[in-house]
Amino acid sequence: MAATNLGTRKRARFHTLTVSDIRPLTSASVEVTFAVPEQLHGAYDYAPGQHVALRATIDGHELRRSYSICRPPTPGSISVAIKRDLGGAFSTWANEELQVGDRIDVMSPQGTFTTDLDDLDGKHIVGIAAGSGITPLMALAHTVLARSETSRFTLVYTNRTAVDVMFLEELSDLKDRYPARLALHHVLSREQRSAPLLSGRIDEERLRRMLDTIIHPAAVDEWFLCGPFELVQLCRDTLESVGVDRAHIRFELFTTGDPVQVAGDVGRPVLAHPGEKSFEIEFTLDGQTATVTTPVDANESVLNAALRVRPDVPFACAGGVCGTCRARLVSGDVRMTENYALEPEELERGYVLTCQSHPLTDKVAVDYDV
């Protein structure tokens, strides 16, 4: 995706890549680097802040998870950071069993959590991240500061303790490289820091004090928020309450796979009974059109229904966050349960997230190719 056109998305496709390096970041996280062969360099062009989906078969089950790219664009390689989640099958496997030389499926980069790299002179960009939410902001901060000698980046990064800080050395090096243009504020919720403002959980009161002292919203051009829903929503609401235009706030949420919505690459099973009223869903993918019916009472998503007849339908998080399953609604009407991925202009042009879209009319048609 070209960073100068945030509404443009490339069709998501998987390619099998080789793990070229695995580097521990903390006791519970690793940086995984994949080698990108020359013939696939174009497929893995990316803007800082974008993410990829990884697909692997673990204990006999296909799992997909999305992870943000943590390095500035580098031809020939692509790196993601994976933090082990409690009970997370994929993240645990990646931290404990994945090895250099292993080959797994990596989707082409997706997402609009980025900025216009051709217009950075004099810009002040602020990132607020929690835990592994630092991952896309690492790539953004590196690129923004390197591309313009007059750009500035302020980063507020919150963790429980100092040992939980991912990319600690890289952040220190970045601060040393750009001492006048990078403002770095580590906030620790369970460890005392010398500055009271940077000790404790970020709540509304603490955030407002930050906006009054270390960050002045009137001097900020763009905001990037990445972390759990509660923190992102708190930041969005507070920023809007002090006059920040929502159009200048970009956000990305943590995601966890929901096996109730989509099971592997075949979709959640749905039982149909004779004579039961159903919806008809038509979808176009790679120039081929297919039709599937779904019982009204099943409340099935368009994605789940499509996967039952085309296992190559693109998706990753299935939670309305990553945008991989985006398609254009050609006819009919749907209800979207959640949407954390589509921009307002995409909604206006008729795009929907098929993992969150449920038919409201007898017939619905979507196009993944548009």
N, C-alpha and C positions, 0 to 999 in steps of 0.2 A: 504494500500500500504506500502510495506517495504521501509523505507527511504534509504536503501542501494541499492535499485534497482529502480531508478527514472523512468524508462521506463515501469514499471509494473503497470497496472491499474486493479482494481476490477470492475466487472460488476455492474453498478449503479442500485440500487433497493430502492424503497420507503418502509418505515415502519412507522406506526403511533406511535408517541411518545407523552408523556405528558409534558407540560410545568411545570417545578418544581420551577423556580425562574425567576423573571424579575427585573432587577436592572437598575435604571437610570444612565447614564454615563454623559450626558450633557442635556441641555434643548431639544435637538433634536435627542437624540440617547439612546438606551437601550441595555443592555446585556440580552439575553434570554438563559436560560439553560433548557435543556431537560433531563429527566430521561431516562436512557437506561436500560431496564430490562436485567437480567443476561443472558437469552437465546440469546440476541442480541449483547452481548459484542463483539463477533468476527466480526460482521457485521459493527461495528462502531469503530474498531481499526483505528487509523489515525496517520499520521505523522504531526508534527507541520508545519503549512503553508497551509494545505489542506482546502477545503471548502465543504459545503453541500448545496444542493438545498432544499428549503422549498416549499411545495405545499398546497394551501388553496383556498377555494371557498369564494370569497368576492363579495357581491352584485350580486350573481348569476353567477359569472364568475370564472373559475379556473385560478389562477395565480401561476406562479413559479418564484422564485428568488433565486439566489445563494449568500451565505454569507460565509465569511471566519470564521474558527474556531479560537476563541481568547484565549483559554486556553491550556496549555500543556496537553498531553494525560492523561486522568483520567478515569479509568474504572467506568462505571455506570452513566456517565454524559457527555454531550457535549454542549458547549456554543458558541453562535455567537453574534456578535454585529450588530445592525441594526440602521443605521442612516436615519432619515426621509428626503427623497428627495422631492423637490418642485414638487408637482403634482404626486408623486409616490404613487399609490394606495396601494401596498403591504406594503411599509415601513411606510406609514401613519397609516394603519390599525394596524401594529405590535406595533407602538409606542403609539397609542391611545386606542386601543380596546382589544388587546391580553391580556389574563389574566392567572395567575397561575391556573393550572388544565385543561386548554384547551388542546385539542389533535389535532395535525396537522401532516401532512406527512413530514417526513424528509428523504432525500435520503442518502444512504451510502456515506462516505467521498470520494472525488475525488481530483485530481490535483497533479502536480509535482512541485509546488512552495515550495520546501523543500530542505534539504541537507542530506548528509551522516552522520548520528548520531554516527556511529562507528569509525569515523575518524575526531575527533574534536580537538585533542591535538595540541596546538600551532597555531590553525587556527584563522584568523582574518576575521570576517564577517561583512559586512556593509549593513545596510538597509536604504533606503530613502523612506519615506512615506508621503502622503498628506491626511489629513482628516481621513476618515474611512479606508484608506489604512494601518493604523497602526494595524488593526485587526490581519492579519496573522503574522505580525512581532512581536506582543506580544507573541504569542505561540513560535515562533522561538527563540526570545531572551531569554525567560525563559529557554527553553530546552537546547540551546547551552551553556549557562553559567552554568547550573546545571550539565550537563553531563561531563564536563571536567574542571579541575582546571587551565588549561593553555589556554583555549580558550578566545577570546576577541570579543566583539560586539560593533560596533559603529552605533548609530541610529541618523539620521537626520529626524526630524519630523516637517512638515510645516502645519500651520493652519492660519486662518485669525486673530483670537484674542485668548487670553488665555482661555476664556470661551468656546471656540470651541474644546479644547484639550480633546480627549477621553482617558480614562485610565490614567488620570493625577496622581492620587495617587499611582496606581500600578507602573507606571514608576518611580516615586520618591522612592518607596520602593525597586524596583529592583536596582536602582542606589545606595541606601544605603547598599544593600546586597552585591553588587559587585562593590565597588567604584573604584578599580584599573583596572577592566576588562570591565566595561561598560562606554562608552563615549556617553553622551546624549546631543543632540543639538536641542533645540526648535527654530524653525524659524517662526516668525509671520509676515504676509504680511501687516496687517493693524494696527499694534500696535508696538510702538517703544520699542526696547530692548536696554540694555546697550551696547551690542556689535553690531556695525553697520552691521557686516557680517550676523547677525542673524535677521536683520530687513528688511522686504521687500520681494517681490516675488522672488522665485528662478528662475532666468533666466540663460542664458549661462555664462554671465560674473560672476555672483555670484557663480555659481557652480564651475567654474574654480578656483576662489579664494579659495573656500573650499578645492578643491583638492590640492591646493598649500600650504595650511596652516593646517587645522584641520584633513584632511584625505589625506593620501599619497597612491595613487593607487598601487605603487610597493609593499606595505606592506599588501595588501588586497588579501585574497584567493577567496572570493565569494561575489557577490553583489546581493542584493534583492531589487527590485523596485516595489512599489505598489501605484497606484494613477490614476489620469486621464490620458488619452492618451498623451496629450501634455507634461506633466511632465515626464512621463516614456520615451517617445521618445527622449526628450531633454537629459535626463540622459544617455540613451543608446548611442546616437550619440556622446555626449561629452566624455564619458568613452572610446569609441572605438577610438576617435581621439587622446587620450593621451596614447594609446597602450594597453588598457585592452582587453583581448581576449573575444569575444562575448560568448564563451562557458562558461565563468565564470560569466555571467550576467543572472540572472533569473528575470522575471517580471510578474506582474499580473495587469490587468486593471480593473477599475470600469466597471460595466455592467448595462445596463438598458434594460428591456424587450422591444421587438419590435413587437407589435401586428400585424403589416403588414406581418411579416414573418410567425409567428405561432400563431394561435388563440386557447388558452386553450389546451385541450387535443385532438382536432380533426383536427387541421391543417386548414390553410386558404382555403376557398372554391375555387374551380377551375372549370370553365365551359369548357366543351368539345363540339365541334361542329362536326356533321357527316362528315366523309371524311377528317377531319383535321389530319395532320401528328402528330404522338405522339412518345414518348419514352416509353420503357418498363423497369420498375425498379423491380428487384427481391431483397428481403432482407430476411435474416435469423435472427431470434430472439428467444431465449430460445428453440432452436432445431426445430422450425417450420419455414417453408419457405412460403412466400407470394409474390404475384406479383401485381403490380399496374401500370396503364398507366397514362401518364401525357402529355398534349398537348405541343408541342415544343414551341409555342408562349407564353405559360404561364410562362416560365422561372422559373418553380417550383423547389424548393430544394428537394433533396432526402428525407430529414426528413419530410417535409410538405406532400409529396406524401405518405410516409409510414404511417403517422399518420391518414390518411383518412381511412385506413383499419385495423390498429393496434394502438389503443389509448395508449397502454402501451410502445410504443417506447421511449427509454430514451432521455430526453433533459432537459435543464434548461434555460440557458440564450438566446439561439437561436441567439447569436451574434458573434459566433466564438471565444469566450473567455474562457468558462469554461471547454470544452472538454468532457462534459457528453455524447454527441451524437456521440462520436467516433465510427467508424466501419472500417473494412478492406475492401478495394476495391478488389473484387474477379475477376471481369471481366468488360470489357468496360472501358470508360474513363470519367472523370468528370472535371469540372473547379471549384476550390474553390475560392470564392469571398474574404474571409478573413480567416486568421489563426493566432490566438494569443495563442493557447493552445497546439498544437502538437510540440513535440521536433523533431529536424532534423532526428534522428534515427527512429522515428515513421513514418515520411513521407517516408523514404527510404524503410520501411517494408510494405508500401502500405496503411497506415491508412489515413483516411480522416475525416473531420468534416461534418457530413451529413446535418447539418443546413446550411452549406455554399456551399455544393456540388451540381452542376447542370450538368445533363447529357450532354455529347458531342457525344455519340454514340447511335445507335438505341436501344441497350440493355445494361443495367448496373446492376451489382449484387454486393451487399455489405453484410458483415457478422458482426453482432453485437456481436456474441458469441466468436469470435476468441480472 
